Amino acid sequence: MKRIAVLTSGGDAPGMNAAIRAVVRTGIHKGWAVFGVQQGFAGLLAAKFVPLGARDVGGIMQRGGTMLGSARCKEFKTEEGRAEAVRNLRTQQIDGLVCIGGNGTQTGSNALALRGFPVVGVASTIDNDLFGSDITIGVDTALNIALEAIDRLKVTASSHQRAFLVEVMGRNCGYLALMAALAGGAEAVVVPERETDPAALAKELEDAYRREKPHALIVVAEGAKYNADELMKYFKENRARLGFDLRVTTLGHVQRGGTPTAFDRVLATRLGAAATDCLAQGKFGVLVGLHRDGIKTIPLAEVVAKHKILDPHLFELERILAM
Ligand code: F6P
């Protein structure tokens, strides 16, 4: 391996910069030339390669987002797009590619691997919905941002004895919502993985008041059938009968733009370094992720074919602790 490239794709995640830095510096340490691809797979199609030295990745670790830029690229989902991407990599004489991102990114990585290109994926998405890594880069930061908001909302909710709803990101996965509910001491959590009856939810809030709780807080995942909009609609329609309002805060992209936590920086650093180790060992078509017994690789084909499951015990625990 003489020349490698690195890209970030899909939704940016806090810690991506630390992963880029680790890929660049461990690559240089191995004696390779390292190139950054700007704007993810879109940049691969537009042949946007920039040489990266050790100094180019200085001072980026503490910054959220990605210094390489990211994109969601429709053309790359086509056969022609993918063929063009491989052509561009070959023209630049790139021997190996590191793709930092979540599900969409690793689907793209797998497509390149199937075309015979040496590629290694690095698990990074705030959603934590990627099979092949217990936790992905960006989750810890996003969760802490959600928690800060929840803690603040609880203060004002308690002062006024009000009911609040906080919607968090996560696409079709309820991980962020469940963890935020557990760590934030919410009264209820709504996720895509479980059915929700809005009437039962309203009753849970009423019961919380009856138990003399000073607040009632629901954490809702954006991908749930009853997301913030739908629940708001229900509570408005039934306002007279329920006798209380529900105030809504949607956190949205605020969760994605934070300063990476120590955990995310260390995780990203370890995964970035592991990715160049894989390239050095000729281990291609894999994702590097964190597992309880350390950093491990999983074939990309398995990553894209499988789904991560939320621990059902944590739902029960959340219910019990909301007493
Ligand atoms: O995958 C990360 C994520 O932030 C999801 O939680 C969210 O649904 C999506 O990206 C939003 O995508 P975009 O930034 O393209 O609107």
Residues whose N, C-alpha, C, O or C-beta is under 5 A from the ligand:
A	BS01	F6P	G11 D127 M169 G170 R171
